[in-house]
Amino acid sequence: MPLPLSATVICRDEEACIGACLQSLSDCAEIVVVDSGSTDRTLAIIEDFRSRGFPIALHRRDWPGYAKQKQFALEQARQDWVISIDADEWLDDFLRAELPELLAAPAEVGGWRLPRVLTLYGETEPPPPSVRPDPILRLVRRAGARFDEDVLVHEGLVVAGEIRDVTRGLLRHERGLRLDAQMPKEILYARLKAEQRIAAGKKPSVLKLVFNPPMYFFRIFVLRRVFLCGAPGFIHAMTGAIYSFMAEALHFQMARERRKG
């Protein structure tokens, strides 16, 4: 029997990874997919999964931003529990085996943080178990959950109730991009982060400009033990530090532009 669980996926031109994502959600009673204008084989792959009996509800909607698109997908879900997953992510077998127990959580539990790992560029397997996964809130009770639509990037769920951590299984993030393909994304994320701060009336900080990038690197490379991944791990941590620097620097530049009118 399918689990009383809705999965929500937003996508655009994800032919390389949408199949693995959908396959890992085969235990769900419902899979809500919101596409924002794919021109590759993404829609054909989704239709193929539907023809094989996957309970996919496909919606086509123009892109309003990350949080608003994910909130729309959440609002289409009908099961009591919802798992929000990106098109380049999938649940491994251990995490799928944990789902029945997670859904049977006491009433005071409003959500679960899933351990997510990124397969680094050039690698075929996730980091070794000694590398600490990134806990991320993705499995929630629908009635008490929402996305903060004021958040332009790195959007997160807000839930009512206690949040607990899953300790077994992994949410696999499989898009390891080469640096020249990854950096445009980091620039976009940094710009959105700076715009979000400006809109919230926050002022730039010299201390953050100087210290946030190395602290970001330290958190990834040392505290999460990505140094165990060798050169690919160093590149990943340094990319995060560059993103942090660009977000702080753009905040400074945008604030100065606004002051000048």
Beta strands, then each sheet from edge to edge (+ up, - down):
strand 1: 3-11
strand 2: 28-35
strand 3: 56-60
strand 4: 81-84
strand 5: 89-91
strand 6: 109-118
strand 7: 134-141
strand 8: 145-147
strand 9: 157-159
strand 10: 162-165
strand 11: 171-173
sheet 1: 3+ 2+ 1+ 4+ 7- 6+ 10+
sheet 2: 3+ 2+ 1+ 4+ 7- 6+ 11+ 5-
sheet 3: 8+ 9-
end
